[in-house]
Amino acid sequence: MDTIKNTAKSFTKGLFKPDNKLSLIPNWLSFSRIIGGIAIPIMAYTGTSLPILFGTVSFLAVSDFLDGKAARIIAKSETKEGAMLDAVSDKIFSLALIIGILPVMPVFAINGVLEGTIALVNAKLLSKGGSPKSNFLGKVKIWPLSIALVLGYLALAVQNLNIVGITNETLLTLSTILSVGTMPLQALNIKQYFEEYKTQTQKKSAEPSDENQHDIKNELNQNKEKTKEKKITPKFTLSKESHQAMVYELENTEIVREKIEEKEKVYTKKNKY
């Protein structure tokens, strides 16, 4: 539950109150894919015109490239919230499109399971206090998968298509080929994310927890207090030699004092005359 709350806070902060206001641009570019993942299936099933559907798909495809560029060029930095938005937006976008196309093309169910596995690994890493983010292969494999989904939605949106010999059946065939071809990339990507999960969790476990650090500080403070309380008293043993030395010192001190008093008396008498 705490992980969900923290993730929601990070999302809200990244979309509305980032530390750097310029980060709003790349963050909302990433978030637009979540909106698009829900909008495209609705547009395809309701018979939205092809130019609008194609324009929406094109914008979402470009946003996956632009959000990182905008973070580096406009915002001058990539934030933790931005990286999280980018990774999660990619997963929600692809999963939403996969779920939407399943009634027409069940083959995408395998792609959905593989993408879901990646999402689970990242969610587990997040719950362990890690920082999941998209890697290079994740960005690469999303392109053939996205193209496969777009072709499937085009075949669904445009009935009786026949443009330069390209028919609905052609689009569905190409979509299926790309779907199957993306599966090995997804499997390899799962391995990479799992290795990243192990690396981050091992590093996290090697670091002392906040509770352990608190205990160590308390122990150090207690040791300091004990050191202050201890009073170092010199040990002195009275021996025959030390006793004689003390008596000699006292006698000499008394003789010196008597001599000084006699001198003072003589000096006083002289002053009287």
C-alpha positions in Angstrom: 0.0 0.0 0.0 2.8 2.4 0.8 4.4 1.7 -2.6 1.2 2.6 -4.3 0.9 5.8 -2.4 4.5 6.8 -3.0 4.2 6.0 -6.7 1.0 8.1 -6.9 2.8 11.0 -5.2 5.7 10.7 -7.6 3.3 10.7 -10.6 1.4 13.7 -9.2 4.6 15.6 -8.5 6.0 14.9 -11.9 2.8 16.0 -13.7 1.9 19.0 -11.6 4.6 20.1 -9.2 8.1 19.1 -10.4 11.1 20.8 -8.8 12.0 22.1 -12.3 8.9 23.6 -14.0 10.4 22.8 -17.4 10.2 19.1 -16.6 6.4 19.5 -17.2 7.0 19.3 -21.0 8.8 15.9 -21.1 6.6 14.5 -18.3 3.4 15.3 -20.1 4.8 13.9 -23.4 5.3 10.6 -21.6 1.8 10.8 -19.9 0.2 11.4 -23.3 0.9 7.7 -24.2 -1.3 6.6 -21.3 -4.1 8.7 -22.7 -3.4 7.5 -26.2 -3.4 3.9 -25.2 -7.0 4.2 -24.0 -8.1 6.5 -26.9 -6.9 4.5 -29.9 -9.0 1.4 -29.3 -12.1 3.6 -28.7 -11.3 5.5 -31.9 -10.8 2.3 -34.0 -14.0 0.6 -32.8 -16.1 3.8 -33.2 -15.0 4.3 -36.8 -13.0 7.5 -36.4 -11.6 8.8 -39.7 -8.3 7.4 -40.8 -6.4 10.8 -40.8 -7.3 11.4 -37.2 -6.4 7.9 -36.1 -3.1 8.0 -38.1 -2.2 11.4 -36.7 -2.8 10.3 -33.1 -0.7 7.2 -33.6 2.1 9.2 -35.2 2.1 11.7 -32.4 2.3 9.0 -29.7 5.1 7.3 -31.6 7.1 10.5 -31.8 6.4 11.3 -28.1 8.4 8.2 -27.1 11.4 9.8 -28.7 10.8 13.4 -27.8 10.2 13.0 -24.0 13.9 12.0 -23.4 15.2 14.7 -25.7 13.0 17.3 -24.0 14.2 16.3 -20.6 17.9 16.7 -21.6 17.6 19.8 -23.9 14.7 21.8 -22.3 14.7 20.8 -18.7 18.5 20.2 -18.7 18.1 17.1 -16.5 16.3 13.8 -16.2 14.4 13.4 -13.0 13.4 10.3 -11.1 9.7 11.1 -11.6 10.3 11.6 -15.3 12.1 8.3 -15.7 9.2 6.5 -13.8 6.6 8.2 -16.0 8.4 7.2 -19.1 8.7 3.5 -18.1 5.2 3.2 -16.8 3.7 5.1 -19.7 5.3 2.7 -22.2 3.9 -0.3 -20.4 0.3 1.0 -20.0 0.3 2.2 -23.6 1.3 -1.2 -25.0 -0.9 -3.2 -22.6 -3.9 -1.0 -23.3 -3.5 -1.5 -27.1 -3.0 -5.2 -26.7 -6.1 -5.7 -24.6 -8.1 -3.6 -27.2 -7.0 -5.7 -30.2 -7.5 -9.2 -28.6 -11.1 -9.7 -29.8 -9.8 -9.4 -33.4 -6.3 -10.8 -33.1 -5.9 -13.3 -30.1 -2.2 -13.8 -31.0 -1.4 -10.6 -29.2 -2.3 -12.4 -25.9 1.3 -13.8 -25.8 2.7 -10.3 -26.3 0.4 -9.2 -23.5 1.7 -11.8 -21.1 5.3 -10.9 -21.8 4.6 -7.2 -21.4 2.7 -7.9 -18.2 5.7 -9.9 -16.9 8.0 -6.9 -17.5 5.5 -4.7 -15.7 5.4 -7.1 -12.7 9.2 -7.2 -12.4 9.4 -3.4 -12.4 6.5 -3.1 -9.9 8.4 -5.6 -7.6 11.5 -3.5 -8.0 9.6 -0.4 -7.1 8.1 -2.1 -4.0 11.7 -2.9 -2.9 12.6 0.8 -3.1 14.4 0.5 -6.5 14.1 2.8 -9.5 12.7 1.0 -12.6 13.3 2.7 -15.9 13.2 1.9 -19.6 16.4 0.4 -21.1 17.6 0.4 -24.7 16.1 -2.9 -25.7 12.8 -1.9 -24.2 12.8 1.1 -26.5 13.8 -1.0 -29.5 11.2 -3.8 -29.1 8.3 -1.3 -28.5 8.6 -0.2 -32.1 7.8 -3.5 -33.9 5.2 -4.2 -31.3 3.6 -0.7 -31.8 3.7 -1.1 -35.6 2.0 -4.5 -35.3 -0.7 -3.0 -33.1 -1.2 0.0 -35.4 -1.6 -2.2 -38.5 -4.1 -4.3 -36.6 -6.1 -1.2 -35.6 -6.0 0.1 -39.2 -7.4 -3.1 -40.5 -10.1 -2.8 -37.8 -10.9 0.9 -38.5 -11.0 0.8 -42.3 -13.4 -1.7 -43.7 -12.9 -3.1 -47.3 -9.5 -1.5 -47.6 -7.8 -1.7 -51.0 -5.0 0.7 -51.5 -2.4 -0.2 -54.1 -3.3 -3.9 -53.6 -3.1 -3.6 -49.8 -6.2 -5.1 -48.2 -7.4 -5.7 -44.7 -6.0 -9.3 -44.8 -2.6 -8.0 -45.8 -2.5 -5.6 -42.8 -3.6 -8.4 -40.5 -0.9 -10.8 -41.9 1.8 -8.2 -41.5 0.6 -7.4 -38.0 0.7 -11.1 -37.0 4.3 -11.5 -38.4 5.5 -8.5 -36.4 3.7 -9.7 -33.3 5.4 -13.0 -33.4 8.8 -11.5 -34.3 8.6 -9.2 -31.2 8.2 -12.1 -28.8 11.9 -13.1 -28.6 12.8 -9.4 -28.0 10.3 -9.3 -25.2 11.7 -12.4 -23.6 15.2 -11.1 -23.7 14.0 -7.8 -22.3 12.4 -9.7 -19.4 15.8 -11.2 -18.6 17.5 -7.8 -18.6 14.8 -6.3 -16.3 15.2 -9.2 -13.9 19.0 -8.8 -13.8 18.4 -5.1 -13.1 16.0 -6.1 -10.3 18.6 -8.4 -8.7 21.4 -5.8 -9.0 19.4 -3.0 -7.4 17.9 -5.2 -4.6 21.3 -6.6 -3.7 22.8 -3.1 -3.6 19.8 -2.0 -1.5 20.3 -4.9 0.9 24.0 -4.2 1.3 23.2 -0.7 2.5 22.4 -0.2 6.2 18.7 0.4 6.7 17.4 3.5 8.4 16.6 1.5 11.5 20.1 0.0 11.7 21.6 3.5 11.3 19.4 4.8 14.1 20.6 2.0 16.4 24.2 2.6 15.5 23.8 6.3 16.3 22.2 5.5 19.6 25.0 3.2 20.6 27.6 5.7 19.7 25.8 8.4 21.8 25.5 6.0 24.7 29.2 5.2 24.6 30.0 9.0 24.6 27.9 9.5 27.6 29.6 6.7 29.5 33.0 8.1 28.6 32.0 11.5 30.1 30.7 9.9 33.3 33.9 8.1 33.9 36.3 10.1 36.0 39.9 9.2 35.7 41.5 9.3 39.2 45.2 8.8 39.5 46.2 5.8 41.6 48.7 6.7 44.5 50.3 4.1 46.7 51.9 5.3 49.9 55.2 3.5 50.2 58.1 4.0 52.7 60.1 6.0 50.1 57.3 8.2 49.1 56.5 8.9 52.8 60.1 10.0 53.5 60.1 12.2 50.4 56.9 13.9 51.5 58.3 14.5 55.0 61.5 15.9 53.6 59.6 18.2 51.3 57.4 19.5 54.2 60.5 20.1 56.4 62.2 22.0 53.7 59.1 24.1 53.1 58.9 24.9 56.8 62.6 25.9 57.0 62.3 28.1 54.0 59.2 29.8 55.4 61.0 30.5 58.8 64.0 32.0 57.0 61.7 34.3 55.0 60.0 35.5 58.2 63.4 36.2 59.9 64.5 38.3 56.9 61.3 40.3 57.1 61.8 41.0 60.8 65.4 42.2 60.2 64.3 44.4 57.3 61.5 45.9 59.5 64.0 46.7 62.3 66.4 48.4 59.9 63.6 50.6 58.5 62.7 51.7 62.1 66.2 53.3 62.5 
